[in-house]
Amino acid sequence: MTELFRLKYFYLIFLSFVTITAISSNKIAADQKLKITADEILTIQEEGVIEARGNAVAVDEKGSKIKSDLIIFDRNESSISADGNIILNDTDGNTYFLDHLESDTEINNLKGNKIKVRLDDGSRIVGSSLVKKDKISGLEDAEFTPCLESDYLIPKCPGWKLKAKKIFQDNENKTIYYDHAQIHLFNVPVFYIPFFSHPDPSVNKRSGFLMPTVETDQNLGDTFSIPFFYNIKSNLDLTFTPTFQSKSNNFYSFNYRQINESGDLNLDASIDDNDDDTGTSHHIFLNSKINNPFGSLKAFMQSGNNDTYMRKNKINKLTILKSGLSFERSYDNYYFSMDTIGYKHLAIQNSEQWEYVYPRINYNINDIEDGIFNGNINLNNQLKFNKDLSENYTTLASSQLNWNKKSIHNQSGLAFENTANLRVVSISIDNKNNDDSNNIRFYPQIHSVITYPLMKSTSIINQTLSPVIMPVLAPYNNYTNAQAISSSNIFSSNRATSITQWESGPRINYGIDWLIDNNDKASFKLTIGQSYRINKNKSDTAEELSDYYFITDASFKNNHLSNSIVLDRKDKDVKSISMNTYSELYDIKLKVDYDYTSSKYSSLNEQIAVGGEYNFEDNFYFKFTGTKDIDTNKNIGYQYGLLYEDNCLGIDFNYYRDKTIDRDIKESDGYSFTVVLKPFGSTRNYGKSKVFGPLIK
């Protein structure tokens, strides 16, 4: 009997322990599908009801969670209701804020009022009421915006929003639908749509309309274009863009993209509606890459049936179209390429606009070790057949052997870069208007770059001063005239750019390189050079001693200046200046290109091209690009405008003036206006713009 009493007391103590533990943790598992915790939990057994008050949390077996001041679970009805400061987190990453909520125990079907939803990407929907069934959510008197409040231009005013009587969100198909929708910009209604749908912002690629562009132009009139994107498959899509113009033909553009294991294809095309009865104009551009185990094979085509169609309608500014095939293969120190190309010159107005290269073959062997002189050998071979604009046919075969060796003399400190070249060219020209010619040309040359680096270093600055002497030994030939010297080729061993030519005659290039830099990303380089020709032929009218060439490069953090000046050797006057600058100062980015040629030595030419961007306020930019002929004091073209761009809205407004004239292309000016409702596009990708000067990226 004593043992029975002891066992009874043990069960009483154990039951009391379980009860105390349950009360102290305030946690109840309802049918093992729903877990409820709260500061206070009341169970009404006869009604099958559990009331959780104070920091109440209900979590279903899939991970959906409800937080509220009060949660009531009805076991008999398999339902949940909540009141006060409700936060619902679903399994798709969306968060709902409500005043009242009724739901099933799996939190799949629910009703609520005064609803606010934050989607998993930060976009928001608000409405007066919510009905959710499985993956479909419906909201009454609702608004949607992807704009983040931290980026609002105006307090409590998103850049744009869609307001509708009803909004339906399909989480399975990732689509949002609107019934009687209005688009608001800064809370001002600007557009009404009876029915509208778009992918939710988590979708990277989905069929639908992209953002329109509105323009006005002196010659084209008012212009409106709106692209439609068709997502055929994950690896191929099509964009169709109709463009309507009040003073010129409408035209329709297509862009088809495809990528697969075989390669990739990009097709751009357009055609106008021939409203002026002058003949239909069109263009077709194709770029493709064909994957294969042997090398890189590319096919490309640029075709148009009207020389000015694309430039006139601002499709592009190309004046030379290029079509053909190319193949490249490289392996270790071997390189092989073969291409066949046709060029059409749109700016040439006579009947012969085409030139062809078919084929051109290159075969190079690089980095061959020289075991005798410890140098390096490269062998470059080329075979080419082409027809030029004068309808002359040229067949060319070339082989060039290059030997190079670098060394430093230990006792004197002189650095040598010795090079020997031999090019053999076989050329046959079938002239249309002159006698044909056939010859073999030999171009031997030996040169050395001799420098004497003088270095000085401190804890702050490093300096290198290097006198440079470059003797070049090459015989005179009958195929190459004296080559123009410039700042870019003052230390070049061969200033002739054509493979059929080689700069002839012995000469010496010499000068000084001075480099100074510190550890704060600042540097300055100055190069001074001059060239002297030896034993110049009497028939050669070029000067024996060249002018002085000065080249400077200076950089400091994000600021850079490069400048080249040619100084006349005789009267020490400036012949030409070429300058390029890029600078960032506070919120200003500026690029300047300046070119000047003195009328004392050639035709006067002085031009300046400027590109700039000023971020004068958060997300606000003033942009400018333009080119001006300073000599005639005439603008070649310019464009300026304002860009506003944040995480959800882009507005690009520009005015331009274009002085280009070519046949039916006339001087024009006008405005362009682009509004982009993100995440459906970007003002940096949509809308038409003209670039006259350096481009700020």
C-alpha positions as CSV (number, residue, x, y, z in Angstrom):
1,M,0.0,0.0,0.0
2,T,2.8,2.4,0.8
3,E,4.3,1.8,-2.7
4,L,0.9,2.8,-4.2
5,F,0.7,6.0,-2.3
6,R,4.2,6.9,-3.4
7,L,3.4,6.2,-7.0
8,K,0.2,8.4,-6.7
9,Y,2.2,11.3,-5.3
10,F,4.8,10.9,-8.1
11,Y,2.1,11.3,-10.8
12,L,0.5,14.3,-9.0
13,I,3.9,16.0,-8.8
14,F,4.7,15.2,-12.5
15,L,1.3,16.5,-13.6
16,S,1.7,19.7,-11.6
17,F,5.2,20.2,-13.2
18,V,3.8,19.8,-16.7
19,T,0.9,22.2,-16.0
20,I,3.2,24.8,-14.5
21,T,5.6,24.5,-17.5
22,A,2.8,25.0,-20.0
23,I,1.4,28.0,-18.1
24,S,4.8,29.6,-17.7
25,S,5.7,29.2,-21.4
26,N,2.3,30.3,-22.7
27,K,2.7,28.1,-25.8
28,I,0.1,25.8,-27.3
29,A,0.4,23.5,-30.3
30,A,-3.1,23.4,-32.0
31,D,-3.6,20.1,-33.9
32,Q,0.2,20.0,-34.5
33,K,-0.4,22.4,-37.5
34,L,-0.4,25.8,-35.7
35,K,1.9,27.0,-32.9
36,I,0.7,29.9,-30.8
37,T,2.7,31.9,-28.3
38,A,1.7,35.0,-26.3
39,D,2.1,36.8,-23.0
40,E,-1.3,35.4,-21.9
41,I,-3.2,32.3,-23.3
42,L,-6.8,31.4,-22.3
43,T,-8.2,28.1,-23.4
44,I,-12.1,27.6,-23.5
45,Q,-12.3,23.8,-23.8
46,E,-16.1,23.5,-24.2
47,E,-16.0,25.9,-27.2
48,G,-12.7,24.7,-28.7
49,V,-11.3,28.3,-28.6
50,I,-7.9,29.5,-27.7
51,E,-7.4,33.3,-27.0
52,A,-3.8,34.6,-27.1
53,R,-3.2,38.2,-25.9
54,G,-0.1,40.4,-25.8
55,N,2.7,39.8,-28.4
56,A,0.6,36.9,-29.8
57,V,2.3,34.9,-32.6
58,A,0.8,32.1,-34.7
59,V,3.0,30.1,-37.0
60,D,1.7,27.4,-39.4
61,E,3.7,24.3,-40.5
62,K,4.8,26.0,-43.8
63,G,6.3,29.0,-42.0
64,S,3.6,31.7,-42.5
65,K,3.5,33.8,-39.3
66,I,0.9,36.2,-37.8
67,K,1.8,38.7,-35.1
68,S,-1.0,40.7,-33.3
69,D,-2.2,42.1,-30.0
70,L,-5.0,39.4,-30.0
71,I,-5.2,36.1,-31.8
72,I,-8.2,33.8,-31.5
73,F,-8.0,30.2,-32.7
74,D,-11.3,28.3,-33.2
75,R,-10.5,24.6,-33.3
76,N,-14.1,23.6,-34.4
77,E,-14.1,26.1,-37.3
78,S,-10.4,25.7,-38.2
79,S,-10.1,29.5,-38.3
80,I,-8.0,32.3,-36.9
81,S,-9.0,35.9,-36.3
82,A,-6.7,38.7,-35.2
83,D,-7.1,42.3,-34.1
84,G,-4.7,45.1,-33.4
85,N,-1.3,45.8,-34.9
86,I,-1.4,42.8,-37.2
87,I,1.7,41.7,-39.1
88,L,1.5,38.8,-41.5
89,N,4.6,37.3,-43.1
90,D,3.9,34.8,-45.9
91,T,6.2,32.2,-47.4
92,D,6.8,34.3,-50.5
93,G,8.6,37.0,-48.5
94,N,5.7,39.5,-48.5
95,T,4.7,41.3,-45.3
96,Y,1.1,42.4,-44.6
97,F,0.0,45.1,-42.1
98,L,-3.7,45.0,-41.1
99,D,-6.2,46.2,-38.5
100,H,-8.4,43.1,-38.6
101,L,-7.7,39.6,-40.0
102,E,-9.7,36.4,-40.5
103,S,-7.9,33.3,-41.9
104,D,-7.9,29.5,-42.1
105,T,-5.3,27.6,-40.0
106,E,-3.1,27.2,-43.0
107,I,-3.1,31.0,-43.6
108,N,-4.0,30.4,-47.3
109,N,-7.5,32.0,-47.3
110,L,-7.9,35.2,-45.4
111,K,-9.8,38.5,-45.2
112,G,-8.6,41.8,-43.8
113,N,-9.1,45.5,-43.8
114,K,-7.0,48.6,-43.8
115,I,-4.3,46.7,-45.6
116,K,-0.7,47.6,-46.3
117,V,1.6,45.2,-48.2
118,R,5.4,45.3,-48.6
119,L,6.5,42.9,-51.3
120,D,9.7,41.0,-50.9
121,D,11.5,43.5,-53.2
122,G,10.4,46.6,-51.2
123,S,7.4,47.5,-53.5
124,R,4.2,48.4,-51.6
125,I,0.5,48.0,-52.0
126,V,-2.1,49.7,-49.8
127,G,-5.9,49.2,-49.9
128,S,-9.1,49.4,-47.9
129,S,-9.7,45.6,-47.8
130,L,-8.0,42.3,-48.7
131,V,-9.2,38.9,-49.8
132,K,-6.6,36.3,-50.3
133,K,-7.2,32.7,-51.6
134,D,-4.2,30.5,-52.1
135,K,-1.8,32.4,-54.4
136,I,-4.3,35.1,-55.5
137,S,-4.7,38.4,-53.5
138,G,-7.4,40.9,-54.2
139,L,-7.5,44.5,-52.8
140,E,-10.2,47.2,-52.9
141,D,-9.4,50.9,-53.5
142,A,-5.7,50.0,-53.8
143,E,-2.5,51.7,-54.8
144,F,0.8,50.2,-55.9
145,T,4.3,51.8,-56.0
146,P,7.8,50.4,-56.2
147,C,9.3,53.6,-54.8
148,L,11.3,53.5,-51.6
149,E,10.3,56.2,-49.1
150,S,13.9,57.0,-48.5
151,D,14.2,58.2,-52.1
152,Y,11.0,60.3,-52.2
153,L,11.7,63.6,-54.0
154,I,8.7,65.1,-52.2
155,P,7.9,64.0,-48.6
156,K,5.0,61.5,-48.5
157,C,4.8,61.5,-52.3
158,P,6.1,58.6,-54.3
159,G,7.6,59.3,-57.7
160,W,4.9,57.3,-59.3
161,K,2.1,54.9,-58.3
162,L,-0.8,53.0,-59.9
163,K,-4.2,53.6,-58.3
164,A,-7.1,51.3,-59.0
165,K,-10.5,50.3,-57.8
166,K,-9.3,46.7,-57.6
167,I,-5.8,45.2,-57.7
168,F,-5.2,41.5,-58.0
169,Q,-1.8,39.9,-57.3
170,D,-1.0,36.5,-58.6
171,N,1.9,35.2,-56.6
172,E,2.2,32.0,-58.7
173,N,2.4,33.8,-62.1
174,K,4.2,36.8,-60.6
175,T,1.7,39.2,-62.2
176,I,-0.2,42.2,-60.8
177,Y,-3.6,43.2,-62.4
178,Y,-5.4,46.5,-62.2
179,D,-9.1,47.3,-62.8
180,H,-9.8,51.0,-63.8
181,A,-6.2,52.1,-63.1
182,Q,-4.7,55.6,-63.0
183,I,-1.0,56.4,-63.3
184,H,0.0,59.1,-60.9
185,L,3.2,61.1,-61.1
186,F,4.0,62.8,-57.8
187,N,0.3,62.1,-56.7
188,V,-1.0,63.8,-59.9
189,P,-3.1,61.6,-62.1
190,V,-1.7,61.7,-65.7
191,F,-3.1,58.6,-67.4
192,Y,-6.2,56.4,-67.2
193,I,-6.2,52.7,-68.2
194,P,-9.4,50.6,-68.0
195,F,-7.4,47.4,-67.5
196,F,-3.7,47.0,-67.0
197,S,-1.3,44.3,-65.8
198,H,2.4,44.0,-65.4
199,P,4.9,41.5,-63.9
200,D,5.7,42.0,-60.3
201,P,9.1,43.6,-59.7
202,S,10.7,40.3,-58.8
203,V,10.3,39.2,-62.5
204,N,13.4,39.8,-64.6
205,K,11.9,39.2,-68.0
206,R,8.2,39.3,-69.0
207,S,6.2,40.3,-72.0
208,G,4.6,43.8,-72.0
209,F,4.9,47.4,-73.0
210,L,8.1,49.3,-72.1
211,M,8.2,53.0,-71.6
212,P,7.3,55.5,-74.4
213,T,9.4,58.3,-75.7
214,V,7.9,61.7,-76.8
215,E,9.9,64.1,-79.0
216,T,9.5,67.2,-81.1
217,D,11.8,68.0,-84.0
218,Q,12.0,70.8,-86.5
219,N,12.0,68.4,-89.4
220,L,10.4,65.2,-88.1
221,G,7.7,67.0,-86.1
222,D,6.1,65.5,-83.0
223,T,7.4,62.0,-82.5
224,F,6.0,59.2,-80.3
225,S,7.3,55.7,-79.9
226,I,6.4,52.9,-77.5
227,P,8.2,49.5,-77.4
228,F,6.5,46.2,-76.8
229,F,8.6,43.4,-75.4
230,Y,7.6,39.8,-76.2
231,N,9.3,37.2,-74.1
232,I,9.1,34.2,-76.4
233,K,11.2,31.9,-74.3
234,S,13.8,32.3,-71.6
235,N,16.6,32.4,-74.3
236,L,14.8,34.4,-77.0
237,D,12.8,37.5,-77.1
238,L,11.5,40.2,-79.5
239,T,11.0,43.9,-79.1
240,F,8.7,45.8,-81.5
241,T,8.7,49.6,-81.5
242,P,6.4,51.7,-83.7
243,T,7.5,55.3,-84.1
244,F,4.9,57.9,-85.2
245,Q,6.1,61.2,-86.7
246,S,3.9,64.1,-87.7
247,K,6.2,65.6,-90.4
248,S,8.0,62.5,-91.7
249,N,7.3,58.8,-92.4
250,N,6.4,56.6,-89.5
251,F,8.7,53.6,-89.1
252,Y,8.6,50.3,-87.2
253,S,11.6,48.8,-85.5
254,F,12.3,45.2,-84.5
255,N,14.9,43.7,-82.2
256,Y,15.2,39.9,-82.0
257,R,17.6,38.2,-79.6
258,Q,18.4,34.5,-79.2
259,I,21.1,32.6,-77.3
260,N,21.6,28.8,-77.0
261,E,24.3,26.2,-77.1
262,S,25.0,26.8,-80.8
263,G,25.7,30.5,-80.3
264,D,23.8,33.8,-80.1
265,L,21.9,36.0,-82.6
266,N,20.9,39.7,-82.4
267,L,18.8,41.1,-85.3
268,D,17.8,44.8,-85.6
269,A,15.6,46.0,-88.4
270,S,13.2,48.8,-89.3
271,I,11.0,49.8,-92.1
272,D,9.1,53.0,-92.8
273,D,5.5,53.3,-94.1
274,N,6.4,55.2,-97.3
275,D,3.8,57.9,-96.5
276,D,5.6,60.4,-98.8
277,D,5.5,58.0,-101.8
278,T,9.3,58.3,-102.3
279,G,9.9,54.6,-101.8
280,T,10.0,52.4,-98.7
281,S,13.2,52.7,-96.7
282,H,14.5,50.0,-94.4
283,H,17.6,48.7,-92.6
284,I,18.6,45.2,-91.4
285,F,21.5,44.7,-88.9
286,L,22.5,41.2,-87.9
287,N,25.2,40.0,-85.4
288,S,25.7,36.4,-84.6
289,K,28.3,34.2,-83.0
290,I,28.5,30.5,-83.8
291,N,30.0,28.3,-81.0
292,N,32.3,25.6,-82.3
293,P,35.3,23.8,-80.9
294,F,37.8,25.2,-83.4
295,G,37.6,29.0,-82.6
296,S,35.4,32.1,-82.7
297,L,33.1,32.3,-85.8
298,K,31.1,35.4,-86.3
299,A,28.6,36.5,-89.0
300,F,27.5,40.1,-89.3
301,M,25.5,42.2,-91.7
302,Q,24.6,45.9,-91.9
303,S,22.3,46.7,-94.8
304,G,20.1,49.7,-95.7
305,N,18.5,50.8,-99.0
306,N,18.7,54.5,-98.3
307,D,21.9,56.4,-97.4
308,T,20.3,59.0,-95.1
309,Y,17.3,57.0,-93.7
310,M,18.9,56.0,-90.4
311,R,20.6,59.3,-89.7
312,K,17.6,61.3,-90.6
313,N,15.3,59.3,-88.3
314,K,17.9,59.2,-85.5
315,I,18.1,55.4,-85.6
316,N,21.9,55.7,-85.6
317,K,24.7,57.9,-87.0
318,L,26.6,55.3,-89.0
319,T,28.1,56.4,-92.3
320,I,29.9,53.1,-93.1
321,L,28.0,49.8,-93.1
322,K,30.0,46.6,-92.6
323,S,29.0,43.0,-93.5
324,G,30.9,39.7,-93.6
325,L,32.2,36.7,-91.8
326,S,35.2,36.3,-89.4
327,F,36.9,33.4,-87.8
328,E,39.6,33.6,-85.1
329,R,41.6,30.9,-83.4
330,S,44.4,31.3,-80.9
331,Y,46.4,28.6,-79.1
332,D,49.4,29.2,-77.0
333,N,51.6,31.4,-79.2
334,Y,49.7,30.7,-82.4
335,Y,47.1,33.0,-83.9
336,F,45.0,32.4,-87.0
337,S,42.2,34.6,-88.4
338,M,40.2,34.8,-91.6
339,D,37.6,37.3,-92.7
340,T,35.7,38.5,-95.7
341,I,34.1,41.9,-95.4
342,G,32.1,44.3,-97.6
343,Y,31.9,48.1,-96.7
344,K,29.3,50.5,-98.0
345,H,30.1,54.2,-97.6
346,L,26.8,56.1,-97.0
347,A,28.4,59.6,-97.2
348,I,29.7,59.0,-100.8
349,Q,27.1,60.1,-103.3
350,N,28.3,58.6,-106.5
351,S,27.3,55.1,-107.8
352,E,30.4,53.4,-106.5
353,Q,30.1,53.1,-102.7
354,W,31.4,49.7,-102.0
355,E,34.8,48.2,-101.2
356,Y,35.5,44.6,-100.4
357,V,38.1,42.5,-98.6
358,Y,37.7,38.9,-99.6
359,P,39.4,37.1,-98.0
360,R,42.0,38.4,-95.5
361,I,44.0,35.7,-93.8
362,N,46.4,36.2,-90.9
363,Y,48.7,33.6,-89.4
364,N,51.0,34.7,-86.6
365,I,53.5,32.8,-84.4
366,N,54.6,34.7,-81.4
367,D,57.2,34.4,-78.6
368,I,59.6,32.1,-80.4
369,E,62.7,31.7,-78.3
370,D,66.0,32.7,-79.9
371,G,68.6,30.3,-78.5
372,I,71.6,32.1,-80.2
373,F,71.2,35.7,-79.2
374,N,68.7,35.2,-76.4
375,G,66.0,37.3,-78.1
376,N,62.4,36.8,-79.0
377,I,61.0,36.2,-82.5
378,N,57.6,36.9,-83.9
379,L,56.4,35.9,-87.4
380,N,53.4,37.6,-88.9
381,N,51.8,36.5,-92.2
382,Q,48.9,38.1,-94.1
383,L,47.2,37.3,-97.4
384,K,44.5,39.7,-98.7
385,F,42.5,40.4,-101.7
386,N,40.4,43.5,-102.0
387,K,38.5,45.9,-104.3
388,D,38.6,49.6,-103.4
389,L,36.2,52.5,-104.1
390,S,38.0,53.2,-107.4
391,E,37.3,49.6,-108.4
392,N,41.0,48.7,-108.3
393,Y,41.7,45.1,-107.4
394,T,44.7,44.3,-105.2
395,T,46.2,41.0,-104.3
396,L,48.7,41.1,-101.4
397,A,50.8,38.6,-99.6
398,S,53.0,39.7,-96.7
399,S,55.4,38.1,-94.3
400,Q,57.2,39.9,-91.5
401,L,59.9,38.6,-89.2
402,N,60.4,40.6,-85.9
403,W,63.4,40.0,-83.6
404,N,63.5,41.7,-80.2
405,K,65.8,41.7,-77.3
406,K,65.9,43.8,-74.1
407,S,68.9,44.2,-71.9
408,I,70.6,46.5,-69.4
409,H,74.3,47.3,-69.3
410,N,75.3,46.7,-65.7
411,Q,78.2,49.1,-65.6
412,S,76.7,52.1,-67.4
413,G,73.1,51.6,-66.5
414,L,72.0,52.0,-70.1
415,A,68.8,50.1,-71.1
416,F,68.6,48.7,-74.7
417,E,65.6,47.5,-76.6
418,N,67.1,46.2,-79.9
419,T,64.8,45.2,-82.8
420,A,65.3,43.9,-86.3
421,N,62.4,43.7,-88.8
422,L,62.1,42.3,-92.3
423,R,58.9,42.5,-94.2
424,V,58.5,41.0,-97.6
425,V,55.4,42.1,-99.6
426,S,54.2,40.7,-102.9
427,I,51.6,43.0,-104.4
428,S,49.6,42.9,-107.6
429,I,47.2,45.8,-108.5
430,D,44.7,45.6,-111.3
431,N,44.0,49.3,-112.0
432,K,40.8,50.4,-113.7
433,N,42.1,53.6,-115.2
434,N,45.9,53.1,-115.1
435,D,48.4,50.4,-116.0
436,D,48.5,47.3,-113.8
437,S,51.4,46.9,-111.5
438,N,53.2,43.8,-110.0
439,N,56.1,43.9,-107.7
440,I,57.8,42.4,-104.7
441,R,58.9,44.8,-101.9
442,F,61.5,44.2,-99.3
443,Y,61.5,46.4,-96.1
444,P,64.4,45.6,-93.8
445,Q,65.0,47.7,-90.7
446,I,67.1,47.7,-87.6
447,H,66.5,50.0,-84.7
448,S,67.3,50.4,-81.0
449,V,65.7,52.3,-78.1
450,I,68.5,53.4,-75.8
451,T,67.4,54.9,-72.5
452,Y,69.3,56.0,-69.4
453,P,66.8,56.0,-66.5
454,L,67.8,58.3,-63.6
455,M,65.7,57.6,-60.6
456,K,65.1,59.5,-57.3
457,S,62.7,58.5,-54.6
458,T,61.6,59.9,-51.3
459,S,58.9,58.9,-48.9
460,I,56.5,61.1,-50.8
461,I,57.6,61.3,-54.4
462,N,59.2,59.0,-57.0
463,Q,60.9,60.5,-60.1
464,T,62.4,59.0,-63.2
465,L,64.2,61.0,-65.9
466,S,65.1,59.0,-69.0
467,P,67.0,60.5,-71.9
468,V,65.9,58.5,-75.0
469,I,67.9,57.9,-78.3
470,M,66.3,55.8,-81.0
471,P,68.5,55.2,-84.1
472,V,66.7,53.6,-87.0
473,L,68.6,52.0,-89.9
474,A,66.4,51.5,-93.0
475,P,67.1,51.9,-96.7
476,Y,65.2,54.4,-98.8
477,N,62.5,52.8,-101.0
478,N,60.4,54.0,-103.9
479,Y,57.0,53.1,-102.5
480,T,56.7,55.2,-99.4
481,N,56.7,59.0,-99.2
482,A,57.9,61.0,-96.2
483,Q,55.6,60.2,-93.3
484,A,53.9,62.8,-91.2
485,I,55.2,63.0,-87.6
486,S,52.9,63.6,-84.7
487,S,52.9,63.5,-81.0
488,S,51.6,59.9,-81.0
489,N,54.3,58.5,-83.3
490,I,57.4,60.6,-82.4
491,F,59.1,57.4,-81.1
492,S,57.6,55.0,-83.6
493,S,60.0,52.8,-85.6
494,N,57.7,52.9,-88.6
495,R,55.2,55.7,-89.1
496,A,53.6,54.2,-92.2
497,T,50.3,52.5,-91.4
498,S,49.7,50.6,-94.6
499,I,51.1,47.1,-94.9
500,T,52.3,47.9,-98.4
501,Q,54.5,50.8,-97.2
502,W,57.4,51.3,-94.7
503,E,59.0,54.5,-93.6
504,S,62.2,54.7,-95.5
505,G,65.6,56.2,-94.8
506,P,67.9,56.2,-91.8
507,R,66.8,58.5,-88.9
508,I,67.2,59.2,-85.3
509,N,64.4,59.9,-82.9
510,Y,65.4,61.3,-79.6
511,G,64.0,63.1,-76.5
512,I,63.4,62.9,-72.8
513,D,60.8,61.1,-70.7
514,W,60.2,62.5,-67.2
515,L,57.8,60.8,-64.8
516,I,56.9,61.9,-61.3
517,D,54.3,60.3,-59.0
518,N,53.4,59.9,-55.4
519,N,51.4,57.5,-53.3
520,D,48.2,59.6,-53.5
521,K,47.2,58.5,-57.0
522,A,48.8,61.6,-58.6
523,S,51.3,61.5,-61.4
524,F,52.8,63.7,-64.1
525,K,54.6,62.6,-67.3
526,L,56.4,64.8,-69.8
527,T,57.8,63.6,-73.1
528,I,59.8,65.9,-75.4
529,G,60.9,64.5,-78.8
530,Q,62.3,65.3,-82.1
531,S,63.3,63.3,-85.2
532,Y,66.3,63.8,-87.6
533,R,66.5,62.2,-91.0
534,I,70.0,61.3,-92.3
535,N,71.1,61.5,-96.0
536,K,67.7,62.6,-97.2
537,N,67.0,62.1,-100.9
538,K,66.9,65.4,-102.9
539,S,63.5,64.5,-104.2
540,D,62.2,64.3,-100.6
541,T,60.7,67.6,-99.7
542,A,60.3,66.8,-96.0
543,E,62.5,68.6,-93.5
544,E,65.6,66.8,-92.2
545,L,65.0,68.0,-88.7
546,S,61.5,67.8,-87.4
547,D,59.6,70.2,-85.2
548,Y,59.5,69.9,-81.4
549,Y,56.9,67.6,-79.9
550,F,55.7,67.9,-76.3
551,I,53.4,65.4,-74.7
552,T,52.1,65.7,-71.2
553,D,49.9,63.4,-69.1
554,A,48.8,64.5,-65.6
555,S,46.4,62.7,-63.3
556,F,45.2,63.2,-59.8
557,K,42.6,60.9,-58.4
558,N,39.6,61.2,-60.8
559,N,41.1,64.1,-62.8
560,H,43.2,63.6,-65.9
561,L,44.8,65.9,-68.5
562,S,46.6,64.8,-71.6
563,N,48.1,67.4,-74.0
564,S,50.3,67.4,-77.1
565,I,51.9,70.5,-78.6
566,V,53.8,70.9,-81.8
567,L,56.3,73.7,-81.7
568,D,57.8,75.0,-85.0
569,R,61.6,74.3,-85.0
570,K,62.5,77.6,-86.8
571,D,60.4,80.4,-85.3
572,K,59.4,78.5,-82.1
573,D,55.7,79.2,-82.8
574,V,52.9,76.8,-81.9
575,K,51.7,74.8,-84.9
576,S,49.1,72.6,-83.3
577,I,47.6,71.7,-79.9
578,S,45.5,68.7,-79.0
579,M,44.1,68.4,-75.5
580,N,41.8,66.0,-73.7
581,T,40.7,66.5,-70.1
582,Y,38.5,64.7,-67.7
583,S,37.7,66.1,-64.2
584,E,35.5,65.5,-61.2
585,L,35.1,68.3,-58.8
586,Y,32.5,67.9,-56.1
587,D,29.3,67.0,-58.0
588,I,30.6,68.1,-61.5
589,K,32.0,65.7,-64.1
590,L,33.5,67.4,-67.2
591,K,35.2,66.2,-70.4
592,V,36.9,68.6,-72.8
593,D,38.5,67.9,-76.2
594,Y,40.3,70.8,-77.9
595,D,42.1,70.8,-81.2
596,Y,44.0,73.7,-82.8
597,T,46.0,74.0,-86.0
598,S,47.6,77.4,-86.8
599,S,46.8,79.0,-90.1
600,K,50.4,79.9,-90.5
601,Y,51.3,76.4,-91.4
602,S,48.0,74.9,-92.7
603,S,44.3,75.5,-92.9
604,L,43.1,77.1,-89.7
605,N,41.2,74.7,-87.6
606,E,40.1,75.2,-84.0
607,Q,37.4,73.1,-82.4
608,I,36.3,72.4,-78.9
609,A,34.0,69.6,-77.7
610,V,32.5,69.5,-74.2
611,G,30.6,66.9,-72.3
612,G,29.4,67.6,-68.8
613,E,27.2,66.4,-66.0
614,Y,26.3,68.2,-62.8
615,N,24.6,66.4,-59.9
616,F,23.1,69.5,-58.3
617,E,20.6,67.7,-56.1
618,D,19.9,64.2,-55.0
619,N,19.0,62.2,-58.2
620,F,19.0,65.4,-60.3
621,Y,21.5,65.9,-63.1
622,F,22.1,68.6,-65.6
623,K,23.8,67.2,-68.8
624,F,25.5,68.9,-71.7
625,T,27.3,67.8,-74.8
626,G,28.4,70.0,-77.7
627,T,31.0,70.8,-80.3
628,K,31.8,74.2,-81.7
629,D,34.1,75.5,-84.5
630,I,35.9,78.3,-82.7
631,D,37.4,79.6,-85.9
632,T,34.0,80.3,-87.6
633,N,32.3,80.8,-84.2
634,K,29.6,78.2,-85.3
635,N,28.1,75.4,-83.3
636,I,28.4,72.0,-85.0
637,G,25.8,70.6,-82.6
638,Y,24.8,70.5,-79.0
639,Q,22.3,69.0,-76.5
640,Y,21.5,69.9,-72.9
641,G,18.9,68.7,-70.5
642,L,17.8,67.5,-67.1
643,L,17.8,63.9,-65.8
644,Y,16.0,62.8,-62.7
645,E,16.5,59.2,-61.8
646,D,15.9,57.3,-58.6
647,N,15.1,53.7,-57.7
648,C,11.6,53.8,-59.3
649,L,11.3,56.8,-61.6
650,G,13.4,58.3,-64.4
651,I,12.6,61.6,-66.3
652,D,14.9,62.7,-69.1
653,F,14.2,66.1,-70.8
654,N,16.6,67.4,-73.5
655,Y,16.9,70.2,-76.1
656,Y,19.2,69.7,-79.0
657,R,20.4,71.5,-82.2
658,D,22.1,69.5,-85.0
659,K,23.8,71.4,-87.8
660,T,24.4,68.2,-89.9
661,I,23.4,68.6,-93.6
662,D,23.5,65.7,-96.1
663,R,21.0,65.5,-99.0
664,D,17.6,65.2,-97.3
665,I,19.2,65.6,-93.8
666,K,18.7,69.2,-92.8
667,E,19.6,71.3,-89.8
668,S,17.3,70.5,-87.0
669,D,16.5,71.3,-83.4
670,G,13.9,69.9,-81.0
671,Y,13.0,68.4,-77.7
672,S,12.9,64.9,-76.3
673,F,11.1,63.8,-73.3
674,T,11.3,60.3,-71.7
675,V,9.5,59.1,-68.6
676,V,10.4,55.6,-67.3
677,L,8.4,53.9,-64.6
678,K,10.9,51.5,-63.0
679,P,11.5,48.7,-62.8
680,F,10.2,48.6,-66.4
681,G,13.2,50.4,-68.0
682,S,15.8,53.1,-67.5
683,T,16.2,56.6,-69.0
684,R,19.8,55.6,-69.7
685,N,18.6,52.9,-72.1
686,Y,15.3,54.4,-73.6
687,G,14.7,57.6,-75.4
688,K,16.7,59.2,-78.2
689,S,19.7,61.4,-77.6
690,K,22.4,63.0,-79.6
691,V,26.0,63.0,-78.5
692,F,28.1,65.8,-80.0
693,G,30.9,65.9,-77.6
694,P,32.7,63.6,-75.2
695,L,30.3,61.2,-73.4
696,I,30.0,61.2,-69.7
697,K,29.3,57.7,-68.4
